[in-house]
Structure formats: C-alpha cells, structure tokens
Amino acid sequence: MDILSSRVILRPANYERTLEFYRDGLGLAIAREYPGGTVFFAGQSQIEIAAHGRRADAPTDFAGALWLQVRDVHDTAAELALRGIVIDRQPVQESWGLIEMWLRDPDGMPIVLVEVPAGHPMRLDTRPPRND
C-alpha cells in the first residue's frame, strides 16, 4: 500500500463555530474550500472541517487527540489567549522532553500543541555519519 497523502476529517456538530475556531482562533491557513467543507493546512497533513455527513447517532467521544507541533508553545499560548481561546493546560515540559499545552475544539476534541526543544531526540539525525 502506498500512502500518497493524508488528512484528518472532522464532522462537527456546528460547522460555522468549528470553522471559526480553526480559521480564526487557531489561525490555520485554508488549503481549499468546497461546497460543504473547508480544508486547512496543518504542517505535513491537513484538517478538513466537513459540513456534511455527521449522523445524529454519531459517537461523541474521542479517545485520541489532534497533535500539532509549533515552533514556540509559549508564544502560541499568548497568541491564542489574545484570540480568546481557552487553554485547558498551560505549557508543561513532560517527562519525555516535549513541551505540551492542551486545549479543546468546540466539540471537545482534545488538541495538544507541542514544542520539540533543541536537543530532543526527535530533532536528532539518527543516521550514521557519512564518510565523504
């Protein structure tokens, strides 16, 4: 199987409110719009907010989280506060070394904003040294 691209599709209870949250609150850039939905850039992936397809009996719980890496989580916290975005948990450096801040979208989906500090293993090149 070859994966050519990917995106997360959200089917919110209130399309306009969720669109405003991701567009204006988080400040994500729009990749494209179509009748009944908007797709945002989200780093190497995309987030689609669909205004169609949510069944009345659709599950409302979600055990995962949307993970978004930012350059500076403290600057991001200040920027979001100015936009009126409620932050559930302020930035904290976790025992695994990442600095994480938590918030929720209008439907309650957890969003973790992550800063990968300098020197963290995720920033290291694990390839063997080149012999040039």
N, C-alpha and C positions, 0 to 999 in steps of 0.2 A: 504494500500500500504506500503510495506517495501522497503526502500531505502538501498541498500547494499553498494554502492559506488557512487562516482560522479567525474566528471571532466569537464573542460571547453574545447571545441573543437574550435580551430581557423583554418580558411581556408584562409591563407594569399595570397596576390597577388604574392609574391615572396617567395617560400618556403625556399630556401637556405638563403636568407637575414634574414628572420624571425627566422629560426633555429639558425643562428649565434647570433642573438640578445638575445634570451632566454638562449642559452647554454653558449656562451662566454661573452656576455655583462652583463646579469643578473647573470650568474654563476649557473643556476639551474642544479640539478643533473638529469641525464636521468634515468627514471624508466624502459623504454623498447623502442626498436626500431622495426619497422616492415616495409615491403616494402611499401613505400609511406607515412611514418609518423614517428614521434618521440613523446613520452610521457615523460613529466617531472614531478618530484615530486614538489609539491607546498604546503608544510605544510600538512594539513589533506586532501587535494584534489590533483588533477593532472591537468596539462595543456597539451593538445595534439595539436601538430602542424601537420596538415594534408596537404599532398602534392597533394591531390586529391579532387575532389568534388566541387571546387569553380566555380560556374557558371559565365559566362561573365556578366549576368544581375543581379548578387547578389547585395543586398544592401551594400553600402559602409559606411553608417552612423551607429553609435552605441551610444545609449543614456546612457549606463551604464559605468562601469569601472571594471578593474580587481583589486581586493583588496588583497594585500599581506602584512601580518604582519611580521615585522623584529624585532630583539632584540634592535638594536640601529640605528635609522634612520639617525643620523648624521654620524656615521661610514659608513653606507651604501652609503650615498651621496658621501663621499670621495672616497670610493672604486669604485663606478660607474664612477665618474669623471676621475679616473685613467684609466678606460677602454674606455673612450671616449663616454660614454652615456650622451646624452643631457638631462638635468633636466629642465622641464618646470617651476616648482616652488620649491624652496628650502624648507627644513623642516620648518613648522609653527605649533605652538600649536593652535589647533582650540578651539572655544568656548565650544565644547562638551568634551574637555580634551585630545583628541588624538593628537599626533604629526604626521602630514601628509606631504609627499613630492609627487609631481606629475611628471610623465614623460609619454612618448608615445612609443608604439612599432612601427616597421617600417610601418605598415598600418595605424598608427594614433590612435590606440585604447588606451584610457586613462588607465594608471596604477597608482594606488595610493599605495605607500609604507607607512605603518603605524607602529608607535611605540605606545604601550599601556603603559603609565607611571605608576610607582608604585603608588598605592592608587586610581587608576581609577576604577570606578565601574565594568568594565569588568574583573578586577583582583580579585574582592571580592567574597568570598564564601557566597552566599545568603541563604544557608540552615540554619535552626535553630540550635542552639548549641545542641550538643549531651549530654545526661545525662548518663554518664558512671558510 
